[in-house]
Amino acid sequence: MAFKSGKTRGFKLALMGATLLTGLSALGVSVASAQDAAPADDTVVVVTGYRGSLQNSTTAKKRAVGFEDSIFAEDMGKFPDTNLAESFNRIPGITIAREITGEGTTIAIRGLGSSFTRIMLNGAAVATGSTGDINTNNSNREVDLDIFPPELFSQLTVYKSAKASLLEGGASGAVNMRQARPFDFKNDRIMYSVEGIKSSLADEGGYKGSLLFSKKFGTFGVLAGVSHQHTVISAEGWESIGWTNPGLSAAQNPASNRNNTGGGNWTIPGTVPAGAGNGLTTGATIDQALLLSLNPGLTIQQIDNALIPRLARPMHYYGTRDRTSGVLSLEYRPNENMRFWVDSMMAQKENDQERTDINLIGRSGQPIPMNMKVDRSDCSNGCVVTEATLANAQYFLEYRPWLEKSKFASINPGFSWQISDTLKWNVDANYTIATFRRDSPTVLVVTKPNSGLTVKYTNNLVDVPVTTSSVDLNDPKNFQWNGGRLNMQSEARQTQTRGLHTDLTWGTSEFNIQVGFAYDDTQRKITPYDNTTPWSNLACGNNPTVNIGGTPCRGDVITGTAAQVNALNSAYSAYPGYGTGYTAGATGMISYQGSAIPQSELANYLTPGPFGYINVDWDKFTAKTNYYQFLDQAPPTGGSNISSPRSYLREKVEGAYIQVNGDRDIMGHRLRYDLGIRAVTTTQIIGGQSSFADPRNTSATTPADGGRYPNIIVFSYTNTKYKNYLPSANFALNVTDNLIARVATSTTMTRPNPSSMLPGLGFGDPSAFQGTLGNASLTPYISENWDFGLEYYTGKEGYIALTAFNKKVNGFTTQLNTTYPFAYLANFGVTYETLGATQKTAIDLRGGPATAQVSLAQQVNVDGLLNIDGLEFSWVQPLGQWWDALEGFGYSTNYTQIKQKGTGAAPAIALGVPETTWNFTAFYEKGGYSIRLSDTYRDGSQASNGNQNGIPNAKLYNESYEQMDLSASVDLKEAFGLGHNLSLSLNVTNLNDATMRQNFQFESAPNWYYKPGTTYMLGVRGSF
């Protein structure tokens, strides 16, 4: 198993809690604060004090029939949580995905990925347009929660067991995010907060602030709130983009088992190139004998199967993020039987960031290994290079501005009418729209080949590999265009949801029947844009006729007579698409004779960087190459730089349900229950770009240049319609007043991932190695669920809960990876002529289109079941109940353990599922003083199936992650009698400076490693 786990953390957890509680006892603060009462009905009462909010959460859990957990406003507002994903992370059974800065993005429940969790805003389905972190391309039903600030929400609820009245679509569970409303508060209220933010890795600080106003005018109430956050981010790390072994030739390894482990993306040249240095003779044959002599102590099998990073690269990610969110809620209660409300929200997030890395070329490179050592003697299943001298090496800089803009808006009107003592009617509608745009161009320049560049490579098997270059990588003069490239790829997304839900309840709390109908319509459109060819032709391709052909960067200056240049101008102006909008931004560019930035001037647009390698003067570069003009006129393309295919999704869902609810006495014991069934009809339309005809393609098999404008796009659609019946039942029995036994059973479903169903072939990989095939025949995931639980309530906010659960998922998918000759792709319209310049180069380095192999991945339903068994334990305990001297002290802890097993011919596995997760929070709150230390942990997990980089046995594994957060505050009014409700706070996230790491097949082969740093927040919070 190639990840590090922490199965023996119990002693550490207990020791940490005991140490903290002992230390806090020394504070000697003696005045207990009064706690507001828990809500008496379904109205949320925002209370002051963390313990008060815990009490509300405990009360809500006790009153629920099924397995539910809630967090109330004080939990969210007073933890150091920057968004709702991190708030959800404090609930048992919840894991979150973190981006490389450490901030949470998406959530998952009980062993299944984020696509299996139904996310609701004010009880209605919600979708966002963003893509997740910088390494993901959320193309399914993931909902990024980093746009939602905790300050504007009053309650978060996680439904772990289904009920018929709950929206379907989450095989693992559902969550609801409830905005604040004016009648949530007993009195009129103004609340504000201001905090300064500083990351340990950033040179500058940021800030965040919020303002919430709530006022009632008799039976009418208004609540308005705004939150703004400006963050200066900085993260550093290391990335490999996979690992690879050399693809030895027959002369280098005549054995029949040559390249038996797969891979082979690193080519050791057949003869010594000029300028290799290191005592190597130019032109000498590099055969088995020479390889063995250059690497004493190794066998040819060890050399053959030795893994190095495809691109060993230190990475730096820095910039600013601005998030502004606002809510407006109107509520009208003309009498005690009627409520009307309109909840609305608008949010915007802008990220202005840069990502830079310096890459030692392993994939498609030709370094010659010398004095190489590996980590094991038996390399039959692969081994890892621990040190080597690499002659004939090259680096390239990859500079990427990372500009993102997200917008989100929602409106949720509704009403509730208690028509009579036995009849109640609820109606709510919803509409959301979200847009997203990412522009992340790449400037890639390369060190000079055959220059004698030698690399000392070291991997101590604990940290990350380190490379030392014989050439100064911070000197712009050491880099060139030849072999480099530009990429201008952008992506726009738009999502939209609308729905209408209504239900009618007849009966009393002792027995009632509930019937309802729901209509939900979700649409999502992803459109990548690309204008790389004309931009690179002009900027560095020595080609002023920017719409004829496509050349990689050379940066040379055209030499020729005026007549020759004029002839090129004439050829360009004769292009049939000129002036129609299909010239892709070429207007006015023809005046350049050669490259806008020739090789002789390249160093003027590069600068020494702060991280030991060069950087790009982006403002100067874009002005010279007219980047923004090309960007504005970029046409749609089939895929983006983060591999998001051009696609369209529409799902129309009609659901109807009937549910029986009861609350009765059974032999002196209270029994509450709900029984029901939900019938759901899904109509699904999925579209994808299956081919793209480029009018600039001048191959013999296509019309002459300009003969097919505008671009001909083949966009195919698949239509699917199916019906599901989803029964459910929940029971809660009061064994005693404080001991509750719960049982739940249900059938839940999640629709198949749209990205896996797209028609045609996606082949946007720059290395032209990995493609994806859609599968329109995928069926929904159906899960049969059982939950058994015991809960003992110890008083106030205290309780102990133990839950066992089982899920049997049918229809789970697995990825099949099959290797084909490149020529096979012609069946899907992909030929050598249709590839981009970078892909053509990669194919050429692997022997050309007649020889190169490619891997195609396709998701398929497996025949067997995925069985998930889990155990959850929670304990919230104020210690003052046991000992008066500990009044104000307490802890909140939860632990989840999951075991999964696939059955059938192709056993499935839920990826990214940690076996063990837990949270532990020790707190002290008394006399206006509050301090909390929270420790969150998740085990390592398998992150991918095999066949990574063409190596069948290579899988990706996440290592364990543990993060500690601190939150401390003092209420000046309660502690010192000063002013209004005013408190000072100090919050620290990632107090232990935790790092994130993923491994490739072996623990000694990191796939990536990120250090997000520690964030400090110092602020003021108050209310009137």
Helices and strands as residue ranges (DSSP letters): H 10-25, H 50-63, E 68-72, H 73-78, H 84-88, E 94-98, E 104-109, G 114-116, E 117-121, E 124-125, G 150-152, E 153-159, E 173-179, G 182-184, E 189-199, E 206-217, E 220-239, E 243-244, H 288-294, H 300-304, E 306-309, E 311-335, E 338-361, E 368-374, E 383-391, E 395-420, E 423-439, E 442-447, E 455-458, E 466-469, G 476-478, E 479-487, E 489-507, E 511-530, H 532-539, H 562-573, G 599-605, E 606-607, E 615-616, H 618-625, H 627-632, E 647-666, E 669-693, E 712-734, E 739-750, G 754-756, E 761-762, E 770-773, E 781-795, E 798-810, E 813-821, G 822-828, G 832-834, H 837-845, E 853-861, E 865-878, G 879-881, G 884-886, E 889-902, E 916-926, E 929-938, E 941-942, E 956-958, E 961-971, H 972-976, E 981-989, E 996-1000, E 1006-1011, E 1015-1023
